[in-house]
Amino acid sequence: MPLNKHIHIALGYFFIIAFLGVIMRLYPIADIPAPYRFIVHTHSHVALLGWVYTAITTLLVYAFLRNEATLKMYNRIFWVTQVTILGMLFSFPFTGYALFSILFSTLFLIASYWFVSFFLKNVPISKKRLPSFKLVRISLWYLILSSIGPWALGAIMTTLGNSSPWYRNAIYFFLHFQYNGWVIVALVELFFVLLEDWGLKFPPSAFKKFFSLLNAGVILTFFLSVLWMEPHAIFYVLAGMGALLQVIAFGMLFVWVFKNRVTVKENLPGLVYSLLKVCGALLIIKLGAQLLGAVPPASKIISANIDYVISYIHWVFLGIVSLALLAFLKQFQLIRITKPIYWLYLLGFFLTEILIFYRGTTSWLGGNTIENYPEALALSSILLFTAIALLFLQQFVKRGS
């Protein structure tokens, strides 16, 4: 099966999670015959393990492993992985965390180990010398590291129960090394693949410093995830150091890209260039939010405000991650996306972000939200869903029709 067909499946998951997002927005204004938390579990698992994981692994295979025999072997891993994702999709909505959903989640972890082993074994020697490979290799190790969280959950639930702080921290460990480690670093690696294709080489000494700062930042910013416990002051210092190191690392990258902006712009179609510019702006705000989150008073407010947490997660996944994935998929000609769909997506994304952040702020300040707030949030989610649905359907419309 061609890799663009794999991407169609990834976009199918994107469509499903957008639909589930609309369903969740309808709970305050309609009678939905399903436990809300079951839909949340389905939404989060399919988003991270369906859309994001499938899209990134397909892009990695496209960038590094396009040998026909290798692709044939990869196809087996792909389909085994899809069985585990579909198992989660059809078990979580009906049972939540129970036997089958846990079984398929566990099988997914094993399938991801299989992919990592297969990928690292089959990358050509010539590509293993490139900076992009160094980044993808460490991102895959973060993928494996993140899985410690889910493995630990079983033992924690058995011995301490799900009300234990360790239970929550195990989930945060998984999420942190998924999005800050595996996902973000893999996206940076894909950008380096483009730079290498254009003959742009990050100076070796600068790359070594960038690589060290980036990874030190990834590791240390995990401590942002435990600040909800209001721990010893040293944890705030470590979290702040991690956030600062990431600012310095990405600052180095942004400065170097700015110096080479003419070459970058010449090699990117207008829409891809716009997507990556928006991603860069969203990433800068994320880095600032991390710095703010390491300050004790701000950390206390944020960790106690579920809307701020949701807004941040959506900012990362619907903003930085999804837009970057669409940019790379478009650049590698694995999808089609038009400007009207792109602008509709941005409109829906920013409206939902503004509304969720607004509710979090009114909650913090002790005020009330505007009348018909649930309806407004549902409508903004429908806009976002419409953009994703049109993007998905566009892949099946024949060119020129």
Secondary structure, 3 states (H helix, E strand, C coil): CCHHHHHHHHHHHHHHHHHHHHHHHHCCCCCCCCCHHHHHHHHHHHHHHHHHHHHHHHHHHHHHCCCHHHHHHHHHHHHHHHHHHHHHHHHHHHHCCCHHHHHHHHHHHHHHHHHHHHHHHHCCHHHHCCHHHHHHHHHHHHHHHHCHHHHHHHHHHHHCCCCCHHHHHHHHHHHHHHHHHHHHHHHHHHHHHHHHHCCCCCCHHHHHHHHHHHHHHHHHHHHHHHHHHCCCHHHHHHHHHHHHHHHHHHHHHHHHHHHCHHHHHHHCCHHHHHHHHHHHHHHHHHHHHHHHHCCHHHHHHHHCCHHHHHHHHHHHHHHHHHHHHHHHHHHCCCCCCCHHHHHHHHHHHHHHHHHHHHHHHHHHHCCCCCCCHHHHHHHHHHHHHHHHHHHHHHCCCCCCC
